[in-house]
Amino acid sequence: MDDAFKFDEKQGGLCSEEDYPYQARQGSECLTNCTDVPGSKVTSFVDVPEGSEMALLSAIAMQPISVAIQANQFVFQFYKKGVITDDSCGSRGSIDHGVLAVGYGTDLETQEPYFLVKNSWGATWGEDGYVKLGRNSKNQWGMWYV
């Protein structure tokens, strides 16, 4: 994620989704109308300390946080609802997807604590485009590495 933020700092901003729409397919033509990007410039960023759930919770309480996770598991790719608690994921070398941690809470039915994460795969995936990733000390999904 740091490389993306540094690129934005250097370039002076990013294109809007309207000007540069995401296309989920290989070999598609690059359709961009991006010329001027006022108001989208990253002016600074700070990394959340690796391995600290409390630091991540504190950061999320202030604003959405860009995080990298492991998303190549079926339990994530075909997620529909609930809290994912599968702890077979999350090694440092398997992180492969950027998402936005936007909140946290506790599931009312299972009492399982979770991070609320917005994915980029659209509103038809998961719970209206969001997933609840279980919080635990095993660094599930690799979120604490970032």
C-alpha positions in Angstrom: 0.0 0.0 0.0 2.9 2.4 0.7 4.0 2.3 -2.9 0.5 3.4 -4.0 0.4 6.3 -1.5 3.9 7.4 -2.6 2.9 7.2 -6.2 -0.1 9.5 -5.4 2.0 11.9 -3.6 4.4 12.1 -6.5 1.8 12.4 -9.2 -0.3 15.0 -7.4 -3.5 12.9 -7.2 -5.5 10.0 -8.6 -8.2 9.6 -11.2 -11.8 9.3 -10.0 -13.6 6.0 -10.6 -15.9 7.9 -13.0 -13.0 9.0 -15.1 -11.1 5.7 -14.9 -13.6 2.9 -14.4 -12.5 -0.5 -13.0 -12.9 -3.4 -15.5 -12.7 -6.9 -14.0 -11.2 -8.7 -17.0 -7.9 -9.2 -18.6 -6.9 -7.6 -21.9 -9.6 -4.9 -21.7 -8.9 -1.5 -23.4 -7.8 1.2 -21.0 -10.7 3.6 -20.9 -9.6 6.8 -19.1 -10.7 10.4 -19.3 -8.4 11.4 -16.4 -6.7 14.7 -16.9 -6.9 16.9 -13.8 -7.3 15.4 -10.3 -7.9 18.2 -7.9 -8.8 17.2 -4.3 -7.6 13.6 -4.5 -4.0 14.1 -3.5 -2.5 12.2 -0.6 -0.6 14.7 1.5 0.7 12.2 4.1 0.2 8.7 5.5 1.2 6.7 8.5 1.6 3.0 8.8 -0.3 1.2 11.6 2.3 -0.7 13.7 2.5 -4.3 12.5 0.9 -6.9 14.8 -1.1 -4.5 17.0 -4.8 -5.1 17.0 -5.3 -2.1 19.4 -3.4 0.3 17.0 -5.6 -0.9 14.1 -8.8 -0.5 16.1 -7.7 3.0 17.2 -6.9 4.0 13.6 -10.2 2.6 12.2 -12.0 4.6 14.9 -10.6 7.8 13.4 -11.0 7.0 9.6 -11.1 4.2 7.1 -7.8 2.4 6.8 -6.3 0.9 3.7 -5.1 -2.7 4.4 -3.8 -5.6 2.4 -5.2 -9.1 3.0 -5.1 -12.6 1.7 -8.1 -13.0 -0.7 -7.3 -16.1 -2.7 -9.3 -18.5 -0.4 -12.7 -19.8 -1.4 -14.2 -18.8 2.0 -13.3 -15.2 1.1 -14.0 -15.2 -2.6 -17.5 -16.7 -2.2 -18.4 -15.0 1.1 -22.1 -14.1 1.5 -22.7 -13.2 5.2 -21.5 -13.7 8.8 -18.1 -13.5 10.3 -15.2 -15.3 8.7 -13.2 -17.0 11.4 -11.2 -19.5 9.3 -7.6 -19.2 10.7 -5.9 -21.0 7.8 -5.2 -17.7 6.1 -3.0 -14.7 6.7 0.7 -15.5 6.3 2.9 -12.6 5.2 3.8 -14.1 1.9 0.2 -14.8 0.9 -1.2 -11.2 1.0 -2.6 -10.4 -2.4 -5.5 -7.9 -2.2 -6.1 -4.3 -1.1 -9.3 -3.5 0.9 -10.6 -0.8 3.2 -11.2 -1.4 6.9 -14.1 0.8 7.8 -15.2 -0.3 11.2 -15.4 -3.1 13.8 -18.0 -4.6 16.1 -19.4 -7.8 17.6 -21.8 -10.1 15.8 -25.1 -10.1 17.7 -25.9 -13.8 17.0 -22.4 -15.4 17.6 -20.8 -12.7 19.8 -17.8 -13.0 17.4 -15.7 -9.7 17.3 -14.9 -8.6 13.7 -13.4 -6.0 11.5 -15.9 -4.5 8.9 -14.0 -4.4 5.6 -15.1 -2.9 2.2 -14.1 -4.9 -0.8 -13.7 -3.6 -4.4 -15.7 -6.4 -6.0 -19.0 -4.5 -6.1 -22.2 -4.5 -4.1 -23.3 -7.9 -5.3 -20.4 -9.6 -3.4 -20.6 -10.4 0.3 -22.9 -8.2 2.4 -23.5 -5.3 0.0 -19.8 -5.3 -0.9 -18.6 -5.7 2.7 -17.1 -8.6 4.7 -16.8 -9.2 8.4 -13.4 -10.6 9.2 -13.0 -12.1 12.6 -10.6 -10.4 15.0 -8.2 -12.6 16.9 -4.6 -12.9 17.9 -3.7 -15.2 15.0 -3.5 -12.3 12.5 -6.3 -13.7 10.4 -6.1 -12.7 6.8 -2.8 -10.9 7.3 -4.5 -7.6 8.2 -2.1 -6.8 11.0 1.0 -7.1 8.7 0.1 -3.8 7.1 
